[in-house]
Amino acid sequence: MPDRVLDRGLRQPSACGDHLQTRTNPSLAPIGAVSQNRALKFYTQQLGFEVATDQAFDEKQRWIELRVAHSHTRVVLFTPEGHEDRIGTQFNGSLACDDVDATYRQLRQRGVEFIAEPQKQPWGTFAVFKDPDGNQFVLSSA
């Protein structure tokens, strides 16, 4: 039985057990910010992210996408209208690195505020930091 095409152009597996060949990693991770300029400075100068897109969205905000090293996922510094009360509470993300202790020292030297120092666990090492708006991130390695 041949594959059938779905409305969105994806292949539907046939009864023979074919698998969809789709990319399933997250593409965007939104992070709310009170001040996009302050957030942009923090994420680029202190964390070392790179600007992928910075363009006008509307009269109040810009659409800012940042690249995170070799990740396919981009961070978006954007707060949807009506969600301003979620800034600092809606994002608890994790960033992976090769050496938590070394990255911790480097980020502290750049002025990043950590709320938990590196801790070794059976599954790996982690530390927790926050951005200027209170969004928290776990820095981890296996």
NUDO-45666 format. One record per residue: residue number from 1; residue in one letter; chain; y, x, z of N, C-alpha, C, CB in turn. Coordinates in Angstrom, 1 decimal, m for minus. Last residue first. Glycine has a CB too. Layout:
REM NUDO-45666
[NUM "a" "A" [Y X Z] [Y X Z] [Y X Z] [Y X Z]],
...
REM end
This chain:
REM NUDO-45666
[142 "a" "A" [15.6 26.2 31.9] [14.2 26.0 32.3] [13.6 27.3 32.9] [13.3 25.7 31.1]],
[141 "s" "A" [18.8 25.3 33.1] [17.9 26.2 32.3] [16.5 26.0 32.8] [18.4 27.7 32.4]],
[140 "s" "A" [22.0 23.5 33.2] [20.6 23.8 33.6] [19.9 24.7 32.6] [19.8 22.5 33.6]],
[139 "l" "A" [24.5 21.8 34.6] [24.3 23.0 33.8] [22.9 23.4 34.2] [25.3 24.1 34.1]],
[138 "v" "A" [25.6 18.5 34.5] [24.6 19.4 35.1] [24.4 20.6 34.1] [23.2 18.7 35.3]],
[137 "f" "A" [28.8 17.2 35.0] [27.8 17.8 34.1] [26.8 18.6 34.9] [28.5 18.6 33.0]],
[136 "q" "A" [31.1 14.5 35.5] [30.2 15.5 36.0] [29.1 15.9 35.0] [29.5 15.0 37.2]],
[135 "n" "A" [34.5 13.7 35.3] [33.2 13.6 34.6] [32.3 14.7 35.1] [33.3 13.5 33.1]],
[134 "g" "A" [37.0 14.2 36.4] [35.9 13.9 37.3] [34.6 13.6 36.6] [36.3 12.7 38.0]],
[133 "d" "A" [38.9 15.1 34.7] [38.9 13.7 35.0] [37.8 13.3 35.9] [38.8 12.9 33.7]],
[132 "p" "A" [38.4 17.9 34.4] [39.7 17.5 35.1] [39.7 16.0 35.4] [40.9 17.8 34.3]],
[131 "d" "A" [34.8 18.0 35.0] [36.0 18.2 34.2] [37.2 17.7 34.9] [35.9 17.5 32.8]],
[130 "k" "A" [32.5 19.7 37.1] [33.2 18.5 36.7] [34.4 18.9 35.8] [33.7 17.6 37.9]],
[129 "f" "A" [29.1 20.9 37.6] [30.5 21.0 37.5] [31.2 19.7 37.0] [30.9 22.2 36.6]],
[128 "v" "A" [26.2 22.0 39.1] [26.9 20.9 38.7] [28.4 21.2 38.7] [26.6 19.6 39.6]],
[127 "a" "A" [23.2 23.8 38.2] [24.4 23.7 38.9] [25.2 22.5 38.4] [25.3 25.1 38.8]],
[126 "f" "A" [19.7 24.8 38.2] [20.8 24.0 37.8] [22.0 24.2 38.7] [20.4 22.5 37.8]],
[125 "t" "A" [16.6 26.0 37.0] [17.8 26.3 37.8] [18.9 25.3 37.3] [18.2 27.7 37.7]],
[124 "g" "A" [13.3 24.6 37.1] [14.3 25.4 36.5] [15.5 25.5 37.5] [14.8 24.8 35.2]],
[123 "w" "A" [11.2 23.3 38.4] [11.4 23.0 37.0] [12.5 23.8 36.3] [11.7 21.5 36.8]],
[122 "p" "A" [11.5 24.1 41.1] [10.2 24.4 40.4] [10.4 24.2 38.8] [9.1 23.5 40.9]],
[121 "q" "A" [14.9 25.4 41.3] [13.9 24.3 41.6] [12.6 24.7 40.8] [14.4 22.9 41.1]],
[120 "k" "A" [17.8 26.9 42.5] [16.5 27.1 41.8] [15.5 26.0 42.3] [15.9 28.5 42.1]],
[119 "q" "A" [21.1 26.3 41.9] [20.0 26.0 42.8] [18.7 26.2 42.0] [20.1 24.6 43.4]],
[118 "p" "A" [24.6 27.1 41.8] [23.2 27.2 41.2] [22.1 27.1 42.3] [23.0 28.5 40.5]],
[117 "e" "A" [26.6 24.7 43.5] [26.3 26.0 43.1] [24.9 26.1 42.5] [26.5 27.1 44.2]],
[116 "a" "A" [28.4 21.8 42.8] [27.1 22.3 43.3] [26.8 23.7 42.7] [25.9 21.3 43.0]],
[115 "i" "A" [30.8 21.5 41.7] [30.5 20.8 42.9] [29.2 21.1 43.5] [30.7 19.2 42.6]],
[114 "f" "A" [33.1 23.7 40.2] [31.7 23.4 40.4] [31.6 22.6 41.7] [30.8 24.6 40.5]],
[113 "e" "A" [35.6 23.9 37.9] [35.3 23.5 39.3] [33.9 23.1 39.4] [36.3 22.4 39.8]],
[112 "v" "A" [36.7 26.7 36.0] [35.9 25.4 36.0] [35.5 25.2 37.5] [34.6 25.5 35.1]],
[111 "g" "A" [38.0 29.1 35.6] [38.7 28.0 36.4] [37.9 26.7 36.4] [40.0 27.8 35.9]],
[110 "r" "A" [36.8 31.2 34.5] [37.7 30.5 33.6] [38.3 29.3 34.3] [36.9 30.0 32.4]],
[109 "q" "A" [35.1 31.9 36.6] [36.2 32.8 36.2] [37.2 32.2 35.3] [35.6 34.1 35.6]],
[108 "r" "A" [33.3 29.9 36.3] [34.1 29.9 37.5] [35.3 30.8 37.3] [33.3 30.4 38.7]],
[107 "l" "A" [32.0 30.6 33.9] [32.8 29.4 34.0] [33.7 29.4 35.2] [31.9 28.2 33.9]],
[106 "q" "A" [30.7 33.0 34.8] [31.6 33.0 33.7] [32.6 31.8 33.7] [30.9 33.1 32.3]],
[105 "r" "A" [29.0 32.0 36.8] [30.0 33.0 37.1] [31.1 33.0 36.0] [29.3 34.4 37.2]],
[104 "y" "A" [27.4 30.2 35.3] [28.2 29.7 36.4] [29.3 30.7 36.7] [27.2 29.6 37.7]],
[103 "t" "A" [26.2 32.0 33.5] [27.1 31.0 33.0] [28.0 30.4 34.1] [26.3 29.8 32.3]],
[102 "a" "A" [24.6 33.4 35.4] [25.6 34.1 34.6] [26.6 33.1 34.0] [24.9 34.9 33.4]],
[101 "d" "A" [22.9 31.2 36.4] [23.7 32.1 37.3] [24.9 32.8 36.5] [22.8 33.1 38.0]],
[100 "v" "A" [21.7 30.2 34.1] [22.6 29.3 34.8] [23.5 30.2 35.7] [21.9 28.3 35.7]],
[99 "d" "A" [21.0 31.2 31.0] [21.1 31.8 32.4] [22.1 31.0 33.2] [21.4 33.3 32.3]],
[98 "d" "A" [20.9 29.6 28.8] [19.8 30.5 29.0] [19.8 31.0 30.4] [20.0 31.7 28.0]],
[97 "c" "A" [21.6 26.0 29.2] [22.0 27.4 28.9] [20.8 28.3 29.2] [23.3 27.8 29.7]],
[96 "a" "A" [22.5 22.6 28.6] [21.5 23.7 28.7] [22.1 25.0 28.4] [20.3 23.4 27.9]],
[95 "l" "A" [24.1 20.1 30.2] [24.2 21.1 29.2] [23.2 22.2 29.6] [25.7 21.6 29.2]],
[94 "s" "A" [24.2 16.6 30.8] [23.6 17.9 31.1] [23.8 18.8 29.9] [22.1 17.7 31.4]],
[93 "g" "A" [26.4 14.1 32.2] [25.6 14.7 31.2] [25.0 16.0 31.7] [26.4 14.9 30.0]],
[92 "n" "A" [27.6 11.3 33.0] [27.0 12.3 33.8] [26.0 13.0 32.8] [26.2 11.7 35.1]],
[91 "f" "A" [30.3 9.2 32.5] [29.5 10.3 31.9] [28.9 11.3 32.9] [30.3 11.1 30.9]],
[90 "q" "A" [31.8 7.3 33.9] [30.8 6.9 33.0] [29.9 8.0 32.4] [31.5 6.2 31.8]],
[89 "t" "A" [33.7 8.3 35.6] [32.5 7.6 36.2] [31.4 7.3 35.2] [33.0 6.3 36.9]],
[88 "g" "A" [35.8 9.3 34.3] [35.4 10.0 35.5] [34.2 9.4 36.1] [36.5 10.1 36.5]],
[87 "i" "A" [36.8 6.2 33.2] [37.0 7.6 33.1] [36.6 8.3 34.4] [38.5 7.9 32.7]],
[86 "r" "A" [36.7 3.5 33.5] [35.4 4.2 33.6] [35.6 5.7 33.5] [34.6 3.7 32.5]],
[85 "d" "A" [39.2 2.4 33.1] [38.7 2.4 34.5] [37.4 3.1 34.6] [38.6 1.0 35.0]],
[84 "e" "A" [39.4 2.3 30.3] [40.1 3.3 31.0] [39.6 3.4 32.5] [41.6 3.1 31.0]],
[83 "h" "A" [38.4 0.4 28.6] [37.4 1.2 29.4] [38.1 2.3 30.2] [36.4 1.7 28.4]],
[82 "g" "A" [40.3 m0.7 27.0] [39.7 m1.6 28.0] [38.7 m0.9 28.9] [39.1 m2.7 27.3]],
[81 "e" "A" [39.5 1.3 24.2] [40.5 0.4 24.8] [39.8 m0.6 25.8] [41.3 m0.4 23.8]],
[80 "p" "A" [37.5 4.1 24.7] [37.7 2.8 24.1] [38.7 2.0 24.9] [36.3 2.1 23.9]],
[79 "t" "A" [38.4 7.4 24.7] [38.2 6.3 25.6] [38.5 5.0 24.9] [39.1 6.4 26.9]],
[78 "f" "A" [37.3 10.6 23.8] [37.8 9.3 23.4] [37.5 8.3 24.4] [37.3 8.9 22.0]],
[77 "l" "A" [36.0 13.2 22.6] [37.0 13.0 23.7] [37.8 11.7 23.3] [38.0 14.2 23.9]],
[76 "v" "A" [32.7 13.7 22.0] [33.9 13.0 21.5] [34.8 12.7 22.7] [33.5 11.7 20.8]],
[75 "v" "A" [30.5 16.3 21.1] [31.2 15.6 22.2] [32.5 15.0 21.6] [31.6 16.6 23.4]],
[74 "r" "A" [27.6 16.3 19.1] [29.0 16.6 19.3] [29.6 15.8 20.4] [29.9 16.3 18.0]],
[73 "t" "A" [24.4 17.7 18.5] [25.2 16.6 19.2] [26.7 17.1 19.4] [24.6 16.2 20.5]],
[72 "h" "A" [23.2 19.9 17.7] [23.6 18.9 16.6] [24.5 17.8 17.2] [22.3 18.3 16.0]],
[71 "s" "A" [24.2 23.1 19.1] [23.7 21.7 19.2] [24.1 20.8 18.0] [24.2 21.1 20.5]],
[70 "h" "A" [25.1 25.6 19.4] [24.2 25.3 18.3] [23.6 23.9 18.3] [23.0 26.3 18.3]],
[69 "a" "A" [28.2 24.8 20.8] [27.3 25.9 20.4] [26.4 25.5 19.2] [26.5 26.4 21.5]],
[68 "v" "A" [29.3 21.8 20.3] [28.8 22.5 21.4] [27.8 23.6 21.0] [28.1 21.5 22.4]],
[67 "r" "A" [32.3 20.6 18.8] [30.9 21.2 18.6] [30.6 22.0 19.9] [30.9 22.2 17.4]],
[66 "l" "A" [34.0 17.6 19.3] [33.9 19.0 19.6] [32.4 19.5 19.4] [34.3 19.3 21.0]],
[65 "e" "A" [36.4 15.3 18.0] [35.0 15.7 18.1] [34.9 17.2 18.3] [34.2 15.3 16.8]],
[64 "i" "A" [38.7 13.0 18.6] [38.5 14.4 18.7] [37.0 14.6 18.9] [39.3 15.0 19.9]],
[63 "w" "A" [41.0 10.8 17.5] [39.5 11.0 17.4] [39.2 12.5 17.4] [38.9 10.2 16.2]],
[62 "r" "A" [43.7 9.9 19.6] [43.2 10.7 18.5] [41.6 10.6 18.6] [43.7 12.2 18.5]],
[61 "q" "A" [45.7 7.0 20.6] [44.7 8.1 20.7] [44.4 8.8 19.4] [43.4 7.5 21.3]],
[60 "k" "A" [47.7 5.2 20.0] [47.6 5.7 21.3] [46.7 6.9 21.5] [47.0 4.6 22.2]],
[59 "e" "A" [47.7 4.4 17.4] [49.0 4.8 17.9] [48.9 5.4 19.3] [50.0 3.7 17.9]],
[58 "d" "A" [44.5 5.8 16.4] [45.5 4.7 16.4] [46.8 5.2 17.0] [45.0 3.4 17.2]],
[57 "f" "A" [43.6 8.3 15.5] [42.7 7.1 15.5] [43.6 5.8 15.5] [41.8 7.1 16.8]],
[56 "a" "A" [44.2 11.4 13.9] [44.8 10.1 14.5] [43.7 9.0 14.4] [46.1 9.7 13.8]],
[55 "q" "A" [41.9 14.0 14.6] [42.7 13.2 13.7] [43.2 12.0 14.4] [41.9 12.9 12.4]],
[54 "d" "A" [39.9 16.5 14.7] [41.0 16.1 15.5] [42.0 15.4 14.6] [41.7 17.3 16.3]],
[53 "t" "A" [36.7 17.9 14.6] [37.6 16.9 14.1] [38.7 16.6 15.1] [36.8 15.6 13.7]],
[52 "a" "A" [35.7 20.2 15.9] [35.2 19.8 14.6] [36.1 18.9 13.9] [33.7 19.2 14.8]],
[51 "v" "A" [36.6 22.8 18.0] [37.1 21.5 17.5] [36.4 21.3 16.1] [38.6 21.5 17.3]],
[50 "e" "A" [34.1 24.1 20.3] [35.0 24.2 19.1] [35.3 22.9 18.5] [34.2 25.1 18.0]],
[49 "f" "A" [33.9 25.1 23.7] [33.6 24.2 22.6] [34.5 24.5 21.5] [33.5 22.7 23.1]],
[48 "g" "A" [34.5 26.6 26.1] [34.2 27.3 24.8] [33.7 26.4 23.7] [33.2 28.3 25.1]],
[47 "l" "A" [35.4 25.8 28.5] [33.9 25.7 28.2] [33.5 26.4 26.9] [33.5 24.2 28.2]],
[46 "q" "A" [38.1 26.5 28.4] [37.3 26.8 29.6] [35.8 26.7 29.3] [37.7 25.9 30.7]],
[45 "q" "A" [39.1 25.8 25.9] [39.5 27.1 26.5] [38.6 27.5 27.7] [40.9 27.0 27.0]],
[44 "t" "A" [37.8 23.3 25.2] [37.9 24.4 24.3] [38.1 25.8 25.0] [38.9 24.2 23.2]],
[43 "y" "A" [37.9 21.7 27.5] [36.7 21.8 26.8] [36.7 23.0 25.8] [36.3 20.6 26.0]],
[42 "f" "A" [40.7 21.9 28.3] [39.6 22.2 29.2] [38.3 22.6 28.4] [39.3 21.1 30.1]],
[41 "k" "A" [42.1 21.0 26.0] [42.3 22.4 26.5] [41.1 22.8 27.4] [43.6 22.4 27.3]],
[40 "l" "A" [41.1 18.4 25.9] [40.9 19.3 24.8] [41.1 20.8 25.2] [41.9 19.0 23.6]],
[39 "a" "A" [42.2 17.4 28.3] [40.7 17.4 28.1] [40.4 18.4 27.0] [40.1 16.1 27.8]],
[38 "r" "A" [44.9 17.5 27.7] [44.4 18.2 28.9] [42.9 18.4 28.7] [44.7 17.5 30.2]],
[37 "n" "A" [45.0 15.7 25.5] [45.4 17.1 25.4] [44.9 18.0 26.5] [47.0 17.2 25.4]],
[36 "q" "A" [44.0 13.3 26.5] [43.2 14.0 25.5] [43.7 15.5 25.4] [43.3 13.3 24.1]],
[35 "s" "A" [44.0 12.2 29.7] [44.9 12.9 28.7] [44.0 13.7 27.7] [45.8 13.9 29.5]],
[34 "v" "A" [41.8 10.8 30.6] [43.1 10.3 30.8] [44.1 10.9 29.8] [43.6 10.5 32.3]],
[33 "a" "A" [38.7 10.4 28.8] [39.8 11.3 29.3] [41.1 10.6 29.5] [39.9 12.5 28.4]],
[32 "g" "A" [35.2 10.1 28.3] [36.5 9.5 28.5] [37.5 10.5 29.2] [36.4 8.3 29.4]],
[31 "i" "A" [33.1 11.2 25.9] [33.6 11.5 27.2] [35.0 11.0 27.4] [33.5 13.1 27.5]],
[30 "p" "A" [30.2 10.5 23.9] [31.6 10.2 24.2] [31.9 10.6 25.7] [32.0 8.8 24.0]],
[29 "a" "A" [28.4 12.2 21.9] [28.4 11.9 23.3] [29.8 11.7 23.7] [27.7 13.1 24.1]],
[28 "l" "A" [26.6 11.8 18.8] [27.9 11.9 19.5] [27.7 11.5 21.0] [28.9 10.9 18.9]],
[27 "s" "A" [23.9 12.0 18.1] [24.9 12.7 17.2] [26.2 12.8 18.0] [25.1 12.0 15.9]],
[26 "p" "A" [20.6 12.5 19.4] [22.0 11.9 19.5] [23.0 12.7 18.7] [22.4 11.8 21.0]],
[25 "n" "A" [17.9 12.7 17.0] [18.7 13.3 18.1] [20.0 12.6 18.2] [18.8 14.8 18.0]],
[24 "t" "A" [16.3 11.8 14.9] [16.5 10.9 16.0] [17.3 11.5 17.2] [15.2 10.5 16.5]],
[23 "r" "A" [15.9 11.6 11.5] [16.5 12.4 12.5] [16.8 11.5 13.7] [17.7 13.2 12.0]],
[22 "t" "A" [12.8 10.5 10.1] [14.2 10.3 10.4] [14.6 11.3 11.5] [14.5 8.9 10.8]],
[21 "q" "A" [10.3 9.6 8.5] [10.9 10.9 8.6] [12.4 10.8 8.8] [10.6 11.8 7.3]],
[20 "l" "A" [7.8 7.5 9.7] [9.2 7.6 9.2] [9.7 9.1 9.4] [10.2 6.6 10.0]],
[19 "h" "A" [4.4 8.0 8.7] [5.5 8.0 9.7] [6.8 8.1 9.1] [5.2 9.2 10.7]],
[18 "d" "A" [1.7 6.0 7.6] [2.7 6.9 7.3] [3.7 6.9 8.4] [3.4 6.6 5.9]],
[17 "g" "A" [m0.5 4.2 7.8] [m0.1 5.0 8.9] [0.9 6.1 8.6] [m1.3 5.7 9.4]],
[16 "c" "A" [m1.1 2.4 5.9] [m1.9 3.6 5.9] [m1.5 4.5 7.0] [m1.9 4.3 4.6]],
[15 "a" "A" [0.8 0.4 5.7] [m0.4 0.1 6.5] [m1.3 1.3 6.7] [m1.1 m1.1 6.0]],
[14 "s" "A" [3.8 2.4 5.7] [2.8 1.5 5.1] [1.7 1.3 6.0] [2.3 2.1 3.7]],
[13 "p" "A" [7.0 2.4 7.3] [5.6 2.9 7.1] [4.7 1.9 6.5] [5.1 3.4 8.4]],
[12 "q" "A" [9.9 2.1 5.5] [9.1 1.4 6.4] [7.7 1.9 6.2] [9.1 m0.2 6.2]],
[11 "r" "A" [12.7 4.2 5.2] [11.4 3.8 4.7] [10.6 3.1 5.8] [10.6 5.1 4.3]],
[10 "l" "A" [16.0 2.9 5.1] [15.0 3.7 5.8] [13.6 3.3 5.2] [15.0 3.4 7.3]],
[9 "g" "A" [18.0 1.3 4.1] [17.5 2.4 3.3] [16.5 3.3 4.0] [18.7 3.2 3.0]],
[8 "r" "A" [18.5 m1.0 5.5] [19.4 0.1 5.7] [18.9 1.4 4.9] [19.5 0.4 7.2]],
[7 "d" "A" [16.5 m2.8 4.7] [17.9 m3.1 4.4] [18.8 m1.9 4.5] [18.5 m4.2 5.2]],
[6 "l" "A" [13.7 m0.8 3.7] [14.3 m1.7 4.6] [15.8 m1.9 4.2] [14.3 m1.2 6.1]],
[5 "v" "A" [11.2 m0.5 1.3] [12.5 m0.1 1.7] [13.1 m1.2 2.6] [13.4 0.2 0.5]],
[4 "r" "A" [7.7 0.3 1.8] [8.8 m0.7 1.4] [10.1 m0.2 2.0] [8.4 m2.1 2.0]],
[3 "d" "A" [5.2 2.3 0.4] [6.2 2.1 1.4] [7.2 1.1 0.9] [6.9 3.5 1.7]],
[2 "p" "A" [2.1 0.8 m0.9] [3.3 1.6 m1.0] [4.3 1.3 0.1] [4.0 1.5 m2.4]],
[1 "m" "A" [m1.2 0.8 0.0] [0.0 0.0 0.0] [1.2 0.9 0.0] [0.0 m1.0 1.2]],
REM end
